[in-house]
Amino acid sequence: ARLYGSRSRKNQKLLEGVRQAVEHAQSC
């Protein structure tokens, strides 16, 4: 679900962190 900054590496890294956080939240 990369709606913005799909070609920005910084945004991609941020999205990765967010996805990881979401996964952890779902895991709990």
A tleap script that builds the chain and sets N, CA, C and O, in Angstrom:
source leaprc.protein.ff14SB
mol = sequence {
  NALA ARG LEU TYR GLY SER ARG SER ARG LYS
  ASN GLN LYS LEU LEU GLU GLY VAL ARG GLN
  ALA VAL GLU HIE ALA GLN SER CCYS
}
set mol.1.N position { 0.856 -1.208 0.000 }
set mol.1.CA position { 0.000 0.000 0.000 }
set mol.1.C position { 0.876 1.236 0.000 }
set mol.1.O position { 0.776 2.080 0.890 }
set mol.2.N position { 1.722 1.338 -0.987 }
set mol.2.CA position { 2.607 2.520 -1.079 }
set mol.2.C position { 1.936 3.529 -2.002 }
set mol.2.O position { 2.149 3.513 -3.214 }
set mol.3.N position { 1.132 4.399 -1.423 }
set mol.3.CA position { 0.387 5.375 -2.230 }
set mol.3.C position { 1.269 6.577 -2.553 }
set mol.3.O position { 1.103 7.208 -3.597 }
set mol.4.N position { 2.207 6.895 -1.658 }
set mol.4.CA position { 3.027 8.085 -1.899 }
set mol.4.C position { 4.506 7.755 -1.690 }
set mol.4.O position { 4.845 6.909 -0.862 }
set mol.5.N position { 5.383 8.424 -2.441 }
set mol.5.CA position { 6.822 8.221 -2.275 }
set mol.5.C position { 7.234 6.800 -2.601 }
set mol.5.O position { 8.125 6.255 -1.950 }
set mol.6.N position { 6.609 6.188 -3.593 }
set mol.6.CA position { 6.971 4.810 -3.944 }
set mol.6.C position { 8.361 4.790 -4.560 }
set mol.6.O position { 9.034 3.760 -4.544 }
set mol.7.N position { 8.796 5.933 -5.108 }
set mol.7.CA position { 10.126 5.945 -5.744 }
set mol.7.C position { 11.153 6.588 -4.814 }
set mol.7.O position { 12.298 6.803 -5.210 }
set mol.8.N position { 10.750 6.894 -3.588 }
set mol.8.CA position { 11.690 7.490 -2.637 }
set mol.8.C position { 12.234 6.411 -1.700 }
set mol.8.O position { 11.463 5.700 -1.055 }
set mol.9.N position { 13.542 6.293 -1.625 }
set mol.9.CA position { 14.111 5.228 -0.779 }
set mol.9.C position { 13.827 5.511 0.688 }
set mol.9.O position { 13.565 4.591 1.462 }
set mol.10.N position { 13.880 6.774 1.067 }
set mol.10.CA position { 13.612 7.097 2.483 }
set mol.10.C position { 12.195 6.669 2.840 }
set mol.10.O position { 11.967 6.035 3.871 }
set mol.11.N position { 11.251 7.020 1.982 }
set mol.11.CA position { 9.857 6.650 2.264 }
set mol.11.C position { 9.715 5.135 2.281 }
set mol.11.O position { 8.966 4.588 3.090 }
set mol.12.N position { 10.432 4.456 1.392 }
set mol.12.CA position { 10.333 2.989 1.371 }
set mol.12.C position { 10.816 2.431 2.703 }
set mol.12.O position { 10.203 1.519 3.258 }
set mol.13.N position { 11.925 2.984 3.219 }
set mol.13.CA position { 12.431 2.497 4.511 }
set mol.13.C position { 11.400 2.775 5.589 }
set mol.13.O position { 11.147 1.930 6.448 }
set mol.14.N position { 10.805 3.962 5.544 }
set mol.14.CA position { 9.793 4.301 6.550 }
set mol.14.C position { 8.618 3.331 6.440 }
set mol.14.O position { 8.106 2.846 7.449 }
set mol.15.N position { 8.197 3.055 5.206 }
set mol.15.CA position { 7.071 2.133 5.018 }
set mol.15.C position { 7.434 0.758 5.571 }
set mol.15.O position { 6.597 0.091 6.179 }
set mol.16.N position { 8.672 0.338 5.361 }
set mol.16.CA position { 9.083 -0.977 5.884 }
set mol.16.C position { 8.948 -0.989 7.398 }
set mol.16.O position { 8.430 -1.948 7.972 }
set mol.17.N position { 9.414 0.077 8.047 }
set mol.17.CA position { 9.317 0.152 9.512 }
set mol.17.C position { 7.863 0.125 9.949 }
set mol.17.O position { 7.508 -0.542 10.922 }
set mol.18.N position { 7.029 0.850 9.229 }
set mol.18.CA position { 5.603 0.887 9.588 }
set mol.18.C position { 4.995 -0.496 9.432 }
set mol.18.O position { 4.238 -0.955 10.287 }
set mol.19.N position { 5.332 -1.151 8.337 }
set mol.19.CA position { 4.765 -2.498 8.110 }
set mol.19.C position { 5.212 -3.439 9.224 }
set mol.19.O position { 4.423 -4.247 9.714 }
set mol.20.N position { 6.481 -3.332 9.624 }
set mol.20.CA position { 6.970 -4.192 10.709 }
set mol.20.C position { 6.194 -3.898 11.983 }
set mol.20.O position { 5.788 -4.815 12.699 }
set mol.21.N position { 5.989 -2.611 12.264 }
set mol.21.CA position { 5.252 -2.235 13.476 }
set mol.21.C position { 3.832 -2.799 13.410 }
set mol.21.O position { 3.312 -3.306 14.404 }
set mol.22.N position { 3.215 -2.707 12.242 }
set mol.22.CA position { 1.847 -3.227 12.094 }
set mol.22.C position { 1.842 -4.730 12.331 }
set mol.22.O position { 0.952 -5.262 12.996 }
set mol.23.N position { 2.837 -5.402 11.784 }
set mol.23.CA position { 2.893 -6.862 11.979 }
set mol.23.C position { 3.014 -7.179 13.464 }
set mol.23.O position { 2.345 -8.083 13.965 }
set mol.24.N position { 3.871 -6.434 14.173 }
set mol.24.CA position { 4.034 -6.682 15.613 }
set mol.24.C position { 2.715 -6.410 16.337 }
set mol.24.O position { 2.316 -7.160 17.228 }
set mol.25.N position { 2.053 -5.337 15.945 }
set mol.25.CA position { 0.782 -4.992 16.600 }
set mol.25.C position { -0.229 -6.116 16.369 }
set mol.25.O position { -0.954 -6.501 17.287 }
set mol.26.N position { -0.274 -6.638 15.147 }
set mol.26.CA position { -1.217 -7.725 14.860 }
set mol.26.C position { -0.811 -8.987 15.628 }
set mol.26.O position { -1.664 -9.769 16.048 }
set mol.27.N position { 0.484 -9.176 15.803 }
set mol.27.CA position { 0.962 -10.377 16.499 }
set mol.27.C position { 0.494 -10.344 17.953 }
set mol.27.O position { 0.090 -11.373 18.496 }
set mol.28.N position { 0.545 -9.181 18.582 }
set mol.28.CA position { 0.147 -9.075 19.995 }
set mol.28.C position { -1.338 -9.375 20.105 }
set mol.28.O position { -1.894 -9.346 21.203 }
savepdb mol mol.pdb
quit
